[in-house]
């Protein structure tokens, strides 16, 4: 028979074991979510020190930002909209988002000049970054989602997609955001770098239809990460 002292020690041991299990934050993830191509390649990199290689010669990139996406200029913690962007002066947000994706994807595919010639088509679904109020207080998450399709340039055949890519990235807030601004690391630079990284990985991983690709990197639970 277990004594009270033994039971207490057992409970303490179980508690410490539970604390040691750290779950990686993931928006919308489920226990049965399949491993994405990029994740499988990164695991292979760790085990076998393998470097990812581009598998296409990217000839063209088309970016579509539908005009029916809702834009908000409200300076609240979390505007209910598809496009929230304050990284540039107020203007045509659709054009600004298109320019960001075009620049980022051109940068990410600049060295992809060997392999099957393809055209990349992207349809923006969500571009929800931080408002001034959120950026200079709590920070949050740049929520970036788009549909992604790769076609053979010659035949028009769909090689990969269309599929959803989620490229969310943490966004600095408060003193850290101010320090980044002063150092010249603007929201635009952060987003362009992120999207360039994502497209580079997407086009270097084996095609896998009907799969959501998620590039998570420690998303923070803040107003910008709620309500998804």
C-alpha positions as CSV (number, residue, x, y, z in Angstrom):
1,X,0.0,0.0,0.0
2,X,1.3,3.5,-0.9
3,X,1.8,5.9,1.9
4,X,0.8,9.5,1.8
5,X,4.5,10.4,1.4
6,X,4.8,8.1,-1.6
7,X,1.7,9.5,-3.3
8,X,3.0,13.1,-2.8
9,X,6.3,12.2,-4.3
10,X,4.6,10.5,-7.3
11,X,2.4,13.5,-7.9
12,X,5.3,15.8,-7.8
13,X,7.2,13.7,-10.3
14,X,4.3,13.6,-12.7
15,X,3.9,17.4,-12.4
16,X,7.5,18.0,-13.3
17,X,7.2,15.6,-16.2
18,X,4.2,17.6,-17.6
19,X,6.1,20.9,-17.2
20,X,8.9,19.5,-19.3
21,X,6.6,18.9,-22.3
22,X,6.7,22.1,-24.3
23,X,4.2,22.6,-27.1
24,X,5.2,24.7,-30.1
25,X,2.6,27.4,-30.7
26,X,0.6,26.7,-33.8
27,X,-2.4,28.6,-35.1
28,X,-5.1,26.2,-36.3
29,X,-3.0,23.1,-35.9
30,X,-4.5,19.7,-35.1
31,X,-3.0,16.5,-33.8
32,X,-3.5,14.9,-37.1
33,X,-2.1,17.6,-39.3
34,X,0.3,15.9,-41.7
35,X,4.0,16.9,-41.9
36,X,4.6,19.4,-44.7
37,X,7.1,18.9,-47.4
38,X,9.4,21.7,-46.1
39,X,9.3,20.2,-42.6
40,X,10.2,16.8,-43.9
41,X,13.2,18.3,-45.8
42,X,14.3,20.2,-42.7
43,X,14.2,17.0,-40.7
44,X,16.3,15.4,-43.4
45,X,18.7,18.3,-43.2
46,X,19.1,17.8,-39.5
47,X,19.6,14.0,-39.8
48,X,21.7,13.9,-42.9
49,X,23.1,17.4,-43.3
50,X,21.3,17.8,-46.6
51,X,20.9,21.1,-48.3
52,X,17.6,22.0,-50.1
53,X,18.0,22.6,-53.8
54,X,15.6,24.5,-56.1
55,X,13.8,22.2,-58.4
56,X,12.5,24.7,-61.0
57,X,13.6,27.4,-63.4
58,X,11.1,30.2,-62.4
59,X,10.3,32.2,-65.6
60,X,7.3,34.2,-64.3
61,X,5.6,35.3,-61.1
62,X,2.0,36.6,-61.1
63,X,0.5,38.1,-58.0
64,X,-3.2,38.7,-57.6
65,X,-4.6,40.8,-54.8
66,X,-8.4,40.6,-55.2
67,X,-10.2,43.9,-54.9
68,X,-12.9,42.3,-52.8
69,X,-10.5,41.8,-49.9
70,X,-11.5,44.2,-47.1
71,X,-9.0,46.9,-46.2
72,X,-9.0,48.7,-42.8
73,X,-7.2,51.8,-41.7
74,X,-8.7,51.7,-38.2
75,X,-6.1,52.3,-35.5
76,X,-7.4,49.6,-33.2
77,X,-5.6,46.6,-31.7
78,X,-7.2,44.2,-34.1
79,X,-9.2,45.5,-37.1
80,X,-11.6,43.0,-38.6
81,X,-10.3,43.0,-42.2
82,X,-8.3,41.0,-44.8
83,X,-5.7,43.7,-45.4
84,X,-4.1,45.8,-42.6
85,X,-0.9,47.5,-43.6
86,X,0.8,50.4,-41.9
87,X,4.4,49.8,-43.1
88,X,4.0,52.4,-45.8
89,X,2.2,55.8,-46.2
90,X,-1.5,55.5,-46.7
91,X,-2.3,54.8,-50.3
92,X,-3.6,52.0,-52.5
93,X,-3.1,49.1,-50.1
94,X,-3.8,46.5,-52.8
95,X,-1.0,47.8,-55.0
96,X,1.3,48.0,-52.0
97,X,0.6,44.4,-51.0
98,X,1.1,43.3,-54.6
99,X,4.5,45.1,-54.8
100,X,5.6,43.5,-51.5
101,X,4.8,40.0,-52.8
102,X,6.3,40.6,-56.2
103,X,9.6,41.9,-54.7
104,X,9.8,39.2,-52.1
105,X,9.2,36.4,-54.6
106,X,11.5,37.8,-57.2
107,X,14.2,37.9,-54.5
108,X,13.4,34.4,-53.3
109,X,13.5,32.9,-56.8
110,X,16.4,34.9,-58.2
111,X,18.8,31.9,-58.2
112,X,16.2,29.4,-59.5
113,X,17.4,29.1,-63.1
114,X,17.7,25.3,-63.6
115,X,15.2,22.6,-64.0
116,X,11.7,22.6,-65.4
117,X,10.5,26.0,-66.5
118,X,7.6,27.2,-64.5
119,X,5.3,30.1,-63.8
120,X,4.3,30.8,-60.2
121,X,0.8,32.1,-59.5
122,X,-0.2,33.6,-56.2
123,X,-3.5,34.8,-54.9
124,X,-3.5,36.8,-51.7
125,X,-6.0,35.8,-49.1
126,X,-4.9,37.7,-46.1
127,X,-2.3,40.3,-45.3
128,X,-3.0,41.4,-41.8
129,X,-0.1,43.2,-40.1
130,X,0.1,45.5,-37.1
131,X,-1.7,48.8,-36.6
132,X,0.2,51.6,-35.0
133,X,-1.6,51.0,-31.7
134,X,-0.6,47.3,-31.6
135,X,2.9,47.8,-32.9
136,X,3.9,50.4,-30.3
137,X,2.4,48.4,-27.4
138,X,2.0,44.7,-27.3
139,X,3.2,43.6,-30.7
140,X,1.7,40.5,-32.4
141,X,1.8,38.6,-35.6
142,X,2.0,39.4,-39.3
143,X,-0.7,37.1,-40.6
144,X,0.2,36.2,-44.2
145,X,-1.9,33.7,-46.2
146,X,-2.0,33.0,-50.0
147,X,-3.0,30.4,-52.5
148,X,0.0,29.1,-54.5
149,X,0.1,27.4,-57.9
150,X,3.0,26.3,-60.1
151,X,2.5,25.7,-63.8
152,X,4.6,24.4,-66.6
153,X,5.4,27.4,-68.8
154,X,5.2,25.4,-72.0
155,X,2.1,23.2,-71.4
156,X,0.2,25.2,-68.8
157,X,0.0,22.0,-66.7
158,X,-0.5,22.5,-63.0
159,X,2.6,20.9,-61.3
160,X,1.8,22.0,-57.7
161,X,-1.4,23.4,-56.2
162,X,-3.4,25.3,-55.9
163,X,-2.9,25.1,-52.2
164,X,-2.9,27.3,-49.1
165,X,0.4,28.6,-47.7
166,X,0.4,30.2,-44.2
167,X,3.5,32.3,-43.7
168,X,2.7,34.0,-40.4
169,X,5.6,35.6,-38.5
170,X,5.9,37.3,-35.1
171,X,5.9,41.1,-35.1
172,X,7.8,43.2,-32.6
173,X,6.0,45.5,-30.3
174,X,6.7,48.3,-27.8
175,X,10.4,49.2,-27.2
176,X,11.6,46.5,-29.5
177,X,9.5,47.8,-32.4
178,X,10.9,51.3,-31.8
179,X,14.4,50.0,-31.7
180,X,13.9,48.1,-35.0
181,X,12.5,51.3,-36.6
182,X,15.5,53.3,-35.5
183,X,17.8,50.6,-36.9
184,X,16.0,50.7,-40.2
185,X,14.4,47.3,-39.8
186,X,10.9,48.3,-40.9
187,X,7.8,46.1,-41.0
188,X,8.2,46.1,-44.8
189,X,11.7,44.7,-44.6
190,X,10.6,42.0,-42.1
191,X,7.7,40.9,-44.3
192,X,9.7,40.9,-47.6
193,X,12.4,38.8,-46.0
194,X,9.8,36.3,-44.6
195,X,8.0,35.9,-47.9
196,X,11.3,35.5,-49.8
197,X,12.2,32.7,-47.4
198,X,8.8,31.0,-47.7
199,X,8.7,31.0,-51.5
200,X,12.3,29.7,-51.6
201,X,11.4,26.8,-49.4
202,X,8.1,26.1,-51.2
203,X,9.8,25.7,-54.5
204,X,12.6,23.6,-53.0
205,X,10.3,21.0,-51.4
206,X,8.6,18.1,-53.2
207,X,5.2,19.1,-54.5
208,X,2.3,17.8,-52.3
209,X,-1.2,18.7,-53.4
210,X,-4.1,19.3,-51.0
211,X,-1.8,20.2,-48.1
212,X,-1.5,23.4,-46.1
213,X,2.1,24.6,-45.7
214,X,2.8,26.3,-42.4
215,X,5.9,28.2,-41.5
216,X,5.6,28.8,-37.8
217,X,8.2,30.5,-35.8
218,X,7.1,31.0,-32.2
219,X,3.9,32.9,-32.8
220,X,2.9,35.1,-29.9
221,X,-0.6,35.0,-28.4
222,X,-1.6,38.7,-28.7
223,X,-4.6,40.5,-30.1
224,X,-3.1,40.1,-33.6
225,X,-3.0,36.4,-33.1
226,X,-6.6,36.0,-32.0
227,X,-9.9,35.6,-33.9
228,X,-8.5,33.5,-36.7
